[in-house]
Amino acid sequence: MTDASFSVLDLLDLPPLERELFLHLARNGPNDAQGLAAATGHDEAAVREALLALSKRRRLELQADGQFGVVMGKVSKGRAHDG
């Protein structure tokens, strides 16, 4: 997985907890470690570790309010092919 591009298939390469947290944030919006631990039922320390790992991979960003938000890659439009 590179920092320049991130596809849905790259989600499969993430460890299970990181994948779960990334998807939760993508679906539900920014949250902090305590809120994510409560929402997912995971230990807060494990959640913090996973959030830091995702941040190091530049998949999440720590916002000014202390919540983590998903960093989405650029999406390019494909051209339709006339068959």
Biopython code that builds the backbone (N, CA, C, O; Angstrom):
import numpy as np
from Bio.PDB.StructureBuilder import StructureBuilder

atoms = [
    (1, "MET", "N", (0.847, -1.162, 0.000)),
    (1, "MET", "CA", (0.000, 0.000, 0.000)),
    (1, "MET", "C", (0.895, 1.229, 0.000)),
    (1, "MET", "O", (1.801, 1.345, 0.826)),
    (2, "THR", "N", (0.645, 2.131, -0.913)),
    (2, "THR", "CA", (1.452, 3.340, -0.982)),
    (2, "THR", "C", (0.665, 4.507, -0.419)),
    (2, "THR", "O", (-0.560, 4.451, -0.302)),
    (3, "ASP", "N", (1.379, 5.560, -0.072)),
    (3, "ASP", "CA", (0.725, 6.762, 0.429)),
    (3, "ASP", "C", (0.023, 7.520, -0.679)),
    (3, "ASP", "O", (-0.900, 8.287, -0.403)),
    (4, "ALA", "N", (0.436, 7.328, -1.935)),
    (4, "ALA", "CA", (-0.103, 8.095, -3.049)),
    (4, "ALA", "C", (-1.500, 7.630, -3.448)),
    (4, "ALA", "O", (-2.321, 8.451, -3.858)),
    (5, "SER", "N", (-1.786, 6.349, -3.340)),
    (5, "SER", "CA", (-3.084, 5.849, -3.750)),
    (5, "SER", "C", (-3.584, 4.819, -2.753)),
    (5, "SER", "O", (-2.798, 4.126, -2.106)),
    (6, "PHE", "N", (-4.884, 4.731, -2.641)),
    (6, "PHE", "CA", (-5.506, 3.821, -1.694)),
    (6, "PHE", "C", (-6.807, 3.358, -2.312)),
    (6, "PHE", "O", (-7.692, 4.168, -2.589)),
    (7, "SER", "N", (-6.925, 2.089, -2.523)),
    (7, "SER", "CA", (-8.138, 1.565, -3.139)),
    (7, "SER", "C", (-8.909, 0.719, -2.135)),
    (7, "SER", "O", (-8.415, 0.386, -1.058)),
    (8, "VAL", "N", (-10.106, 0.392, -2.512)),
    (8, "VAL", "CA", (-10.930, -0.460, -1.671)),
    (8, "VAL", "C", (-10.221, -1.792, -1.421)),
    (8, "VAL", "O", (-10.331, -2.358, -0.334)),
    (9, "LEU", "N", (-9.505, -2.284, -2.410)),
    (9, "LEU", "CA", (-8.784, -3.544, -2.228)),
    (9, "LEU", "C", (-7.679, -3.434, -1.182)),
    (9, "LEU", "O", (-7.326, -4.427, -0.545)),
    (10, "ASP", "N", (-7.128, -2.230, -1.001)),
    (10, "ASP", "CA", (-6.108, -2.031, 0.025)),
    (10, "ASP", "C", (-6.663, -2.253, 1.424)),
    (10, "ASP", "O", (-5.908, -2.548, 2.351)),
    (11, "LEU", "N", (-7.965, -2.115, 1.587)),
    (11, "LEU", "CA", (-8.583, -2.388, 2.883)),
    (11, "LEU", "C", (-8.329, -3.819, 3.326)),
    (11, "LEU", "O", (-8.205, -4.100, 4.519)),
    (12, "LEU", "N", (-8.255, -4.712, 2.363)),
    (12, "LEU", "CA", (-8.025, -6.121, 2.685)),
    (12, "LEU", "C", (-6.648, -6.358, 3.287)),
    (12, "LEU", "O", (-6.446, -7.338, 4.005)),
    (13, "ASP", "N", (-5.697, -5.470, 3.000)),
    (13, "ASP", "CA", (-4.341, -5.608, 3.533)),
    (13, "ASP", "C", (-4.202, -5.080, 4.957)),
    (13, "ASP", "O", (-3.205, -5.351, 5.627)),
    (14, "LEU", "N", (-5.191, -4.331, 5.419)),
    (14, "LEU", "CA", (-5.123, -3.784, 6.769)),
    (14, "LEU", "C", (-5.414, -4.872, 7.800)),
    (14, "LEU", "O", (-6.212, -5.773, 7.541)),
    (15, "PRO", "N", (-4.776, -4.795, 8.963)),
    (15, "PRO", "CA", (-5.145, -5.709, 10.046)),
    (15, "PRO", "C", (-6.635, -5.519, 10.383)),
    (15, "PRO", "O", (-7.175, -4.433, 10.176)),
    (16, "PRO", "N", (-7.291, -6.548, 10.892)),
    (16, "PRO", "CA", (-8.744, -6.496, 11.105)),
    (16, "PRO", "C", (-9.233, -5.294, 11.921)),
    (16, "PRO", "O", (-10.221, -4.666, 11.539)),
    (17, "LEU", "N", (-8.577, -4.962, 13.018)),
    (17, "LEU", "CA", (-9.034, -3.833, 13.828)),
    (17, "LEU", "C", (-8.876, -2.516, 13.080)),
    (17, "LEU", "O", (-9.762, -1.663, 13.141)),
    (18, "GLU", "N", (-7.771, -2.339, 12.379)),
    (18, "GLU", "CA", (-7.571, -1.120, 11.594)),
    (18, "GLU", "C", (-8.627, -0.998, 10.502)),
    (18, "GLU", "O", (-9.165, 0.085, 10.268)),
    (19, "ARG", "N", (-8.919, -2.106, 9.841)),
    (19, "ARG", "CA", (-9.944, -2.107, 8.784)),
    (19, "ARG", "C", (-11.303, -1.741, 9.380)),
    (19, "ARG", "O", (-12.036, -0.931, 8.812)),
    (20, "GLU", "N", (-11.634, -2.334, 10.519)),
    (20, "GLU", "CA", (-12.923, -2.062, 11.164)),
    (20, "GLU", "C", (-13.042, -0.586, 11.555)),
    (20, "GLU", "O", (-14.079, 0.037, 11.331)),
    (21, "LEU", "N", (-11.982, -0.037, 12.135)),
    (21, "LEU", "CA", (-12.017, 1.367, 12.547)),
    (21, "LEU", "C", (-12.094, 2.304, 11.348)),
    (21, "LEU", "O", (-12.850, 3.276, 11.365)),
    (22, "PHE", "N", (-11.315, 2.017, 10.309)),
    (22, "PHE", "CA", (-11.349, 2.839, 9.095)),
    (22, "PHE", "C", (-12.760, 2.859, 8.511)),
    (22, "PHE", "O", (-13.286, 3.922, 8.182)),
    (23, "LEU", "N", (-13.363, 1.693, 8.385)),
    (23, "LEU", "CA", (-14.705, 1.609, 7.812)),
    (23, "LEU", "C", (-15.729, 2.297, 8.705)),
    (23, "LEU", "O", (-16.640, 2.960, 8.208)),
    (24, "HIS", "N", (-15.587, 2.145, 10.020)),
    (24, "HIS", "CA", (-16.510, 2.814, 10.942)),
    (24, "HIS", "C", (-16.423, 4.332, 10.763)),
    (24, "HIS", "O", (-17.447, 5.011, 10.681)),
    (25, "LEU", "N", (-15.209, 4.853, 10.703)),
    (25, "LEU", "CA", (-15.033, 6.293, 10.525)),
    (25, "LEU", "C", (-15.527, 6.754, 9.158)),
    (25, "LEU", "O", (-16.115, 7.830, 9.043)),
    (26, "ALA", "N", (-15.296, 5.955, 8.127)),
    (26, "ALA", "CA", (-15.760, 6.321, 6.783)),
    (26, "ALA", "C", (-17.286, 6.371, 6.723)),
    (26, "ALA", "O", (-17.859, 7.211, 6.029)),
    (27, "ARG", "N", (-17.930, 5.478, 7.443)),
    (27, "ARG", "CA", (-19.399, 5.415, 7.422)),
    (27, "ARG", "C", (-20.056, 6.425, 8.358)),
    (27, "ARG", "O", (-21.115, 6.974, 8.050)),
    (28, "ASN", "N", (-19.413, 6.667, 9.516)),
    (28, "ASN", "CA", (-20.060, 7.435, 10.577)),
    (28, "ASN", "C", (-19.436, 8.790, 10.864)),
    (28, "ASN", "O", (-19.966, 9.549, 11.675)),
    (29, "GLY", "N", (-18.335, 9.106, 10.226)),
    (29, "GLY", "CA", (-17.689, 10.386, 10.453)),
    (29, "GLY", "C", (-16.679, 10.339, 11.582)),
    (29, "GLY", "O", (-16.516, 9.314, 12.243)),
    (30, "PRO", "N", (-15.999, 11.464, 11.799)),
    (30, "PRO", "CA", (-14.915, 11.531, 12.784)),
    (30, "PRO", "C", (-15.352, 11.146, 14.196)),
    (30, "PRO", "O", (-16.502, 11.340, 14.590)),
    (31, "ASN", "N", (-14.395, 10.594, 14.942)),
    (31, "ASN", "CA", (-14.630, 10.192, 16.316)),
    (31, "ASN", "C", (-13.286, 10.105, 17.015)),
    (31, "ASN", "O", (-12.243, 10.104, 16.361)),
    (32, "ASP", "N", (-13.304, 10.033, 18.341)),
    (32, "ASP", "CA", (-12.058, 9.881, 19.086)),
    (32, "ASP", "C", (-11.911, 8.428, 19.540)),
    (32, "ASP", "O", (-12.807, 7.608, 19.339)),
    (33, "ALA", "N", (-10.771, 8.126, 20.152)),
    (33, "ALA", "CA", (-10.476, 6.748, 20.552)),
    (33, "ALA", "C", (-11.505, 6.212, 21.540)),
    (33, "ALA", "O", (-11.939, 5.066, 21.428)),
    (34, "GLN", "N", (-11.893, 7.036, 22.503)),
    (34, "GLN", "CA", (-12.858, 6.594, 23.500)),
    (34, "GLN", "C", (-14.209, 6.285, 22.854)),
    (34, "GLN", "O", (-14.829, 5.267, 23.161)),
    (35, "GLY", "N", (-14.656, 7.154, 21.970)),
    (35, "GLY", "CA", (-15.920, 6.932, 21.277)),
    (35, "GLY", "C", (-15.882, 5.712, 20.375)),
    (35, "GLY", "O", (-16.856, 4.963, 20.297)),
    (36, "LEU", "N", (-14.760, 5.509, 19.693)),
    (36, "LEU", "CA", (-14.620, 4.332, 18.829)),
    (36, "LEU", "C", (-14.579, 3.045, 19.641)),
    (36, "LEU", "O", (-15.145, 2.031, 19.234)),
    (37, "ALA", "N", (-13.910, 3.086, 20.786)),
    (37, "ALA", "CA", (-13.866, 1.903, 21.651)),
    (37, "ALA", "C", (-15.279, 1.539, 22.112)),
    (37, "ALA", "O", (-15.653, 0.367, 22.114)),
    (38, "ALA", "N", (-16.051, 2.538, 22.498)),
    (38, "ALA", "CA", (-17.420, 2.286, 22.937)),
    (38, "ALA", "C", (-18.292, 1.774, 21.792)),
    (38, "ALA", "O", (-19.108, 0.873, 21.983)),
    (39, "ALA", "N", (-18.117, 2.353, 20.604)),
    (39, "ALA", "CA", (-18.938, 1.976, 19.455)),
    (39, "ALA", "C", (-18.619, 0.583, 18.924)),
    (39, "ALA", "O", (-19.501, -0.121, 18.433)),
    (40, "THR", "N", (-17.345, 0.190, 19.028)),
    (40, "THR", "CA", (-16.930, -1.091, 18.443)),
    (40, "THR", "C", (-16.760, -2.209, 19.464)),
    (40, "THR", "O", (-16.668, -3.378, 19.090)),
    (41, "GLY", "N", (-16.718, -1.863, 20.751)),
    (41, "GLY", "CA", (-16.563, -2.879, 21.786)),
    (41, "GLY", "C", (-15.130, -3.337, 21.985)),
    (41, "GLY", "O", (-14.897, -4.357, 22.634)),
    (42, "HIS", "N", (-14.159, -2.603, 21.439)),
    (42, "HIS", "CA", (-12.746, -2.955, 21.593)),
    (42, "HIS", "C", (-12.130, -2.169, 22.744)),
    (42, "HIS", "O", (-12.640, -1.122, 23.144)),
    (43, "ASP", "N", (-11.035, -2.689, 23.262)),
    (43, "ASP", "CA", (-10.279, -2.031, 24.320)),
    (43, "ASP", "C", (-9.749, -0.694, 23.808)),
    (43, "ASP", "O", (-9.240, -0.615, 22.690)),
    (44, "GLU", "N", (-9.865, 0.354, 24.621)),
    (44, "GLU", "CA", (-9.455, 1.691, 24.189)),
    (44, "GLU", "C", (-7.964, 1.753, 23.844)),
    (44, "GLU", "O", (-7.583, 2.456, 22.908)),
    (45, "ALA", "N", (-7.119, 1.034, 24.580)),
    (45, "ALA", "CA", (-5.680, 1.041, 24.282)),
    (45, "ALA", "C", (-5.409, 0.439, 22.908)),
    (45, "ALA", "O", (-4.580, 0.950, 22.155)),
    (46, "ALA", "N", (-6.110, -0.653, 22.581)),
    (46, "ALA", "CA", (-5.945, -1.283, 21.267)),
    (46, "ALA", "C", (-6.444, -0.353, 20.160)),
    (46, "ALA", "O", (-5.842, -0.272, 19.089)),
    (47, "VAL", "N", (-7.541, 0.340, 20.427)),
    (47, "VAL", "CA", (-8.086, 1.285, 19.455)),
    (47, "VAL", "C", (-7.088, 2.418, 19.216)),
    (47, "VAL", "O", (-6.849, 2.802, 18.071)),
    (48, "ARG", "N", (-6.507, 2.954, 20.286)),
    (48, "ARG", "CA", (-5.521, 4.032, 20.142)),
    (48, "ARG", "C", (-4.328, 3.582, 19.300)),
    (48, "ARG", "O", (-3.853, 4.321, 18.437)),
    (49, "GLU", "N", (-3.854, 2.374, 19.555)),
    (49, "GLU", "CA", (-2.716, 1.834, 18.798)),
    (49, "GLU", "C", (-3.064, 1.704, 17.316)),
    (49, "GLU", "O", (-2.261, 2.056, 16.452)),
    (50, "ALA", "N", (-4.249, 1.205, 17.030)),
    (50, "ALA", "CA", (-4.682, 1.040, 15.634)),
    (50, "ALA", "C", (-4.859, 2.403, 14.961)),
    (50, "ALA", "O", (-4.505, 2.564, 13.793)),
    (51, "LEU", "N", (-5.397, 3.375, 15.680)),
    (51, "LEU", "CA", (-5.565, 4.712, 15.122)),
    (51, "LEU", "C", (-4.220, 5.355, 14.798)),
    (51, "LEU", "O", (-4.069, 6.015, 13.770)),
    (52, "LEU", "N", (-3.251, 5.157, 15.678)),
    (52, "LEU", "CA", (-1.915, 5.689, 15.419)),
    (52, "LEU", "C", (-1.287, 5.029, 14.193)),
    (52, "LEU", "O", (-0.639, 5.697, 13.388)),
    (53, "ALA", "N", (-1.481, 3.716, 14.055)),
    (53, "ALA", "CA", (-0.945, 3.005, 12.890)),
    (53, "ALA", "C", (-1.582, 3.534, 11.603)),
    (53, "ALA", "O", (-0.889, 3.743, 10.607)),
    (54, "LEU", "N", (-2.884, 3.748, 11.622)),
    (54, "LEU", "CA", (-3.562, 4.292, 10.447)),
    (54, "LEU", "C", (-3.115, 5.720, 10.156)),
    (54, "LEU", "O", (-3.010, 6.121, 8.997)),
    (55, "SER", "N", (-2.855, 6.474, 11.200)),
    (55, "SER", "CA", (-2.362, 7.845, 11.020)),
    (55, "SER", "C", (-0.978, 7.853, 10.392)),
    (55, "SER", "O", (-0.688, 8.682, 9.529)),
    (56, "LYS", "N", (-0.122, 6.928, 10.825)),
    (56, "LYS", "CA", (1.227, 6.840, 10.261)),
    (56, "LYS", "C", (1.178, 6.470, 8.782)),
    (56, "LYS", "O", (2.045, 6.874, 8.007)),
    (57, "ARG", "N", (0.165, 5.704, 8.395)),
    (57, "ARG", "CA", (-0.013, 5.324, 6.984)),
    (57, "ARG", "C", (-0.736, 6.421, 6.196)),
    (57, "ARG", "O", (-0.971, 6.286, 4.996)),
    (58, "ARG", "N", (-1.077, 7.489, 6.880)),
    (58, "ARG", "CA", (-1.788, 8.627, 6.286)),
    (58, "ARG", "C", (-3.182, 8.255, 5.794)),
    (58, "ARG", "O", (-3.657, 8.795, 4.795)),
    (59, "ARG", "N", (-3.823, 7.348, 6.484)),
    (59, "ARG", "CA", (-5.202, 6.961, 6.172)),
    (59, "ARG", "C", (-6.186, 7.702, 7.060)),
    (59, "ARG", "O", (-7.365, 7.816, 6.725)),
    (60, "LEU", "N", (-5.699, 8.214, 8.210)),
    (60, "LEU", "CA", (-6.503, 9.021, 9.114)),
    (60, "LEU", "C", (-5.739, 10.285, 9.431)),
    (60, "LEU", "O", (-4.512, 10.331, 9.346)),
    (61, "GLU", "N", (-6.485, 11.310, 9.797)),
    (61, "GLU", "CA", (-5.849, 12.537, 10.270)),
    (61, "GLU", "C", (-6.478, 12.927, 11.600)),
    (61, "GLU", "O", (-7.683, 12.778, 11.806)),
    (62, "LEU", "N", (-5.642, 13.428, 12.492)),
    (62, "LEU", "CA", (-6.113, 13.922, 13.774)),
    (62, "LEU", "C", (-6.576, 15.354, 13.570)),
    (62, "LEU", "O", (-5.802, 16.218, 13.159)),
    (63, "GLN", "N", (-7.837, 15.592, 13.859)),
    (63, "GLN", "CA", (-8.417, 16.910, 13.651)),
    (63, "GLN", "C", (-8.193, 17.793, 14.876)),
    (63, "GLN", "O", (-7.802, 17.304, 15.936)),
    (64, "ALA", "N", (-8.438, 19.074, 14.730)),
    (64, "ALA", "CA", (-8.201, 20.042, 15.802)),
    (64, "ALA", "C", (-9.012, 19.730, 17.057)),
    (64, "ALA", "O", (-8.592, 20.070, 18.163)),
    (65, "ASP", "N", (-10.170, 19.088, 16.896)),
    (65, "ASP", "CA", (-11.019, 18.776, 18.048)),
    (65, "ASP", "C", (-10.655, 17.451, 18.716)),
    (65, "ASP", "O", (-11.362, 16.993, 19.613)),
    (66, "GLY", "N", (-9.544, 16.830, 18.277)),
    (66, "GLY", "CA", (-9.082, 15.581, 18.883)),
    (66, "GLY", "C", (-9.712, 14.330, 18.309)),
    (66, "GLY", "O", (-9.467, 13.228, 18.800)),
    (67, "GLN", "N", (-10.519, 14.488, 17.281)),
    (67, "GLN", "CA", (-11.135, 13.334, 16.635)),
    (67, "GLN", "C", (-10.334, 12.931, 15.405)),
    (67, "GLN", "O", (-9.638, 13.745, 14.798)),
    (68, "PHE", "N", (-10.450, 11.663, 15.058)),
    (68, "PHE", "CA", (-9.796, 11.142, 13.861)),
    (68, "PHE", "C", (-10.798, 11.110, 12.727)),
    (68, "PHE", "O", (-11.950, 10.715, 12.909)),
    (69, "GLY", "N", (-10.347, 11.533, 11.550)),
    (69, "GLY", "CA", (-11.164, 11.497, 10.351)),
    (69, "GLY", "C", (-10.438, 10.748, 9.250)),
    (69, "GLY", "O", (-9.209, 10.698, 9.222)),
    (70, "VAL", "N", (-11.201, 10.174, 8.356)),
    (70, "VAL", "CA", (-10.660, 9.388, 7.252)),
    (70, "VAL", "C", (-10.050, 10.309, 6.199)),
    (70, "VAL", "O", (-10.612, 11.355, 5.875)),
    (71, "VAL", "N", (-8.909, 9.914, 5.678)),
    (71, "VAL", "CA", (-8.291, 10.603, 4.545)),
    (71, "VAL", "C", (-8.578, 9.749, 3.319)),
    (71, "VAL", "O", (-8.122, 8.611, 3.209)),
    (72, "MET", "N", (-9.339, 10.322, 2.409)),
    (72, "MET", "CA", (-9.686, 9.593, 1.199)),
    (72, "MET", "C", (-8.749, 10.006, 0.080)),
    (72, "MET", "O", (-8.367, 11.171, -0.023)),
    (73, "GLY", "N", (-8.380, 9.047, -0.758)),
    (73, "GLY", "CA", (-7.529, 9.336, -1.900)),
    (73, "GLY", "C", (-8.319, 9.993, -3.007)),
    (73, "GLY", "O", (-9.549, 10.022, -2.985)),
    (74, "LYS", "N", (-7.597, 10.516, -3.971)),
    (74, "LYS", "CA", (-8.245, 11.139, -5.125)),
    (74, "LYS", "C", (-8.847, 10.061, -6.005)),
    (74, "LYS", "O", (-8.279, 8.982, -6.176)),
    (75, "VAL", "N", (-9.990, 10.369, -6.550)),
    (75, "VAL", "CA", (-10.679, 9.451, -7.450)),
    (75, "VAL", "C", (-10.714, 10.096, -8.816)),
    (75, "VAL", "O", (-11.129, 11.247, -8.957)),
    (76, "SER", "N", (-10.277, 9.354, -9.827)),
    (76, "SER", "CA", (-10.327, 9.895, -11.182)),
    (76, "SER", "C", (-11.510, 9.291, -11.913)),
    (76, "SER", "O", (-11.873, 8.134, -11.703)),
    (77, "LYS", "N", (-12.096, 10.098, -12.771)),
    (77, "LYS", "CA", (-13.237, 9.628, -13.537)),
    (77, "LYS", "C", (-12.740, 8.826, -14.724)),
    (77, "LYS", "O", (-11.823, 9.248, -15.429)),
    (78, "GLY", "N", (-13.340, 7.680, -14.940)),
    (78, "GLY", "CA", (-13.023, 6.876, -16.108)),
    (78, "GLY", "C", (-13.863, 7.298, -17.284)),
    (78, "GLY", "O", (-14.894, 7.951, -17.122)),
    (79, "ARG", "N", (-13.435, 6.935, -18.436)),
    (79, "ARG", "CA", (-14.225, 7.250, -19.642)),
    (79, "ARG", "C", (-15.094, 6.071, -19.980)),
    (79, "ARG", "O", (-14.674, 4.918, -19.880)),
    (80, "ALA", "N", (-16.283, 6.363, -20.373)),
    (80, "ALA", "CA", (-17.193, 5.310, -20.828)),
    (80, "ALA", "C", (-16.749, 4.877, -22.218)),
    (80, "ALA", "O", (-16.354, 5.705, -23.039)),
    (81, "HIS", "N", (-16.816, 3.606, -22.470)),
    (81, "HIS", "CA", (-16.437, 3.085, -23.783)),
    (81, "HIS", "C", (-17.670, 2.798, -24.602)),
    (81, "HIS", "O", (-18.598, 2.137, -24.137)),
    (82, "ASP", "N", (-17.677, 3.286, -25.799)),
    (82, "ASP", "CA", (-18.781, 2.974, -26.705)),
    (82, "ASP", "C", (-18.498, 1.624, -27.329)),
    (82, "ASP", "O", (-17.504, 1.449, -28.034)),
    (83, "GLY", "N", (-19.379, 0.669, -27.065)),
    (83, "GLY", "CA", (-19.159, -0.701, -27.463)),
    (83, "GLY", "C", (-19.397, -0.953, -28.853)),
    (83, "GLY", "O", (-19.242, -2.085, -29.311)),
]
sb = StructureBuilder()
sb.init_structure("model")
sb.init_model(0)
sb.init_chain("A")
sb.init_seg("    ")
for serial, (resi, resn, name, xyz) in enumerate(atoms, 1):
    if name == "N":
        sb.init_residue(resn, " ", resi, " ")
    sb.init_atom(name, np.array(xyz, "f"), 0.0, 1.0, " ", f" {name:<3s}", serial, name[0])
structure = sb.get_structure()
